[in-house]
Amino acid sequence: MILDLCCGTGDFTKIFSKLNPSARVIGLDNSIDMLKLAKFKNPHSSFIQGDCLNLPFGENEFDIVTAGFGLRNIEDRNKALSQIHKVLKDGGQFLHLDFGKHNLFSKIFDLYVKFLTVFFVKNPEPYLYLIESKNDYPEPNELIQEFEDCGFKMLKRKDFLFGVISAQVFIKG
Ligand SMILES: C[S@@+](CC[C@H](N)C(=O)[O-])C[C@H]1O[C@@H](n2cnc3c(N)ncnc32)[C@H](O)[C@@H]1O
């Protein structure tokens, strides 16, 4: 069983379902509007409205938990990590994907988004929030340490776009 946390409109849920056709994939998000879109795009997956800080599942239920561009929005990250740890089976894996290093390329990305926002977007708030939350989120090395302090062990890390985006796979230790 796979749990896609902060699934939003279900784009990652769709990818995980395609990659694991025999697995049951559940998307969870606290926004009902996001979930409606997610269900529309993924009619065969299950979606649950819920809070990452209080997951509505028992211990050791999932083989894989994923969070793509999600934990950045959670203030009490330690609590979310302890919830993820709880619902994962022993030996289960946690895939975390989000913006990565705050480097030159990340600054170019910020400028690009600001440019698009100024010229093409009527409501710039979500894009400005994106840049702000991205730059407030710790860099991968710091996060990896934080996740390991919460009982995970990193198995693999892959950076994309010169480190602007980073994915890591952890195992429940
Ligand atoms: C940037 S979106 C990520 C969506 C999706 N994973 C993707 O990459 O397309 C972040 C999502 O986190 C959800 N979210 C924020 N706080 C949450 C919480 N405490 N519990 C569950 N979902 C939450 C928001 O509703 C939003 O849909």
PDBQT file of the ligand as one rigid body, heavy atoms in Angstrom, charges set to zero:
ROOT
HETATM    1  C1  LIG A 201       2.270  22.279  -3.325  1.00  0.00    +0.000 C 
HETATM    2  S1  LIG A 201       0.917  21.195  -3.038  1.00  0.00    +0.000 S 
HETATM    3  C2  LIG A 201       1.643  19.662  -3.501  1.00  0.00    +0.000 C 
HETATM    4  C3  LIG A 201       0.718  18.876  -4.343  1.00  0.00    +0.000 C 
HETATM    5  C4  LIG A 201       1.267  17.607  -4.977  1.00  0.00    +0.000 C 
HETATM    6  N1  LIG A 201       1.991  16.743  -4.088  1.00  0.00    +0.000 N 
HETATM    7  C5  LIG A 201       2.081  17.966  -6.183  1.00  0.00    +0.000 C 
HETATM    8  O1  LIG A 201       3.306  17.995  -6.112  1.00  0.00    +0.000 OA
HETATM    9  O2  LIG A 201       1.486  18.233  -7.232  1.00  0.00    +0.000 OA
HETATM   10  C6  LIG A 201       0.847  21.080  -1.276  1.00  0.00    +0.000 C 
HETATM   11  C7  LIG A 201      -0.411  20.422  -0.789  1.00  0.00    +0.000 C 
HETATM   12  O3  LIG A 201      -0.292  20.225   0.623  1.00  0.00    +0.000 OA
HETATM   13  C8  LIG A 201      -1.586  20.298   1.183  1.00  0.00    +0.000 C 
HETATM   14  N2  LIG A 201      -1.452  20.480   2.641  1.00  0.00    +0.000 N 
HETATM   15  C9  LIG A 201      -0.968  21.563   3.292  1.00  0.00    +0.000 A 
HETATM   16  N3  LIG A 201      -0.964  21.343   4.620  1.00  0.00    +0.000 NA
HETATM   17  C10 LIG A 201      -1.455  20.074   4.813  1.00  0.00    +0.000 A 
HETATM   18  C11 LIG A 201      -1.692  19.260   5.953  1.00  0.00    +0.000 A 
HETATM   19  N4  LIG A 201      -1.429  19.712   7.201  1.00  0.00    +0.000 N 
HETATM   20  N5  LIG A 201      -2.190  18.025   5.789  1.00  0.00    +0.000 NA
HETATM   21  C12 LIG A 201      -2.465  17.561   4.536  1.00  0.00    +0.000 A 
HETATM   22  N6  LIG A 201      -2.262  18.282   3.405  1.00  0.00    +0.000 NA
HETATM   23  C13 LIG A 201      -1.768  19.525   3.546  1.00  0.00    +0.000 A 
HETATM   24  C14 LIG A 201      -2.227  21.464   0.437  1.00  0.00    +0.000 C 
HETATM   25  O4  LIG A 201      -3.637  21.406   0.484  1.00  0.00    +0.000 OA
HETATM   26  C15 LIG A 201      -1.680  21.258  -0.975  1.00  0.00    +0.000 C 
HETATM   27  O5  LIG A 201      -2.581  20.524  -1.776  1.00  0.00    +0.000 OA
ENDROOT
TORSDOF 0
